[in-house]
Amino acid sequence: MNAAGRRQALRIAATLLAAAVLPAAAQDVSLAGQMGRKALLVIGGQPVTLAVGESARGVRLLQLDADGAVVEAGGQRLVLRPGGGTARVAGSGGVVSGAREIVIPVGPGGHFVTQGAINGRPVNFMVDTGATLIALGQAEAERLGIPWRSGEPGVVHTANGSATAYRVTLSRVRVGEVEITHVQAVVLPQAMPMILLGNSFLSRFRMQRDSDVLRLEAR
């Protein structure tokens, strides 16, 4: 099987194993200041005043002190500092942080290949809009310290017959200056020359191809 055929087979395997990833609309959360024992938050562009224990628009204030606030949103705990910028809460529970745009130049063969990181360790990604999840091989998962054996098992069909793959959650995925937490991925039994950057990451962005670059803008 040639390289294109292998990529197609891996894409199909990842799609077969995955459930649909349909995030709700994301919203920005930031700490604008404090009013006595209350935090002045900006949630989705709207100012909200909360005391510890109170919630609004899916954001709960857990802690408030002179250094900042701790909130819970989308199942995640976020530390907010006055003037520290915004955190973006994605609908599936991940948090988009850092820059708002990724620019990936086209590479050989017309593929979009870029460097990034999984759980703080460097990797190479190839953008694949046909893959439902990020997909990587077991050897790469081992190198990255991903406990894939404790993931959710599923059967995939390859050129060599049926095999077991594992659905896992990656703590952090970074491309360029953009990082997302808690991203779904599938660990496949066969070796892969590159990690496929699938829609569990890409769906958090608006994508636009501009001549010889791909632009991803955080939603």
Order of alpha helices (4+ residues) and beta strands (2+ residues): alpha-beta-beta-beta-beta-beta-beta-beta-beta-beta-beta-beta-beta-beta-alpha-beta-beta-beta-beta-alpha-beta-beta
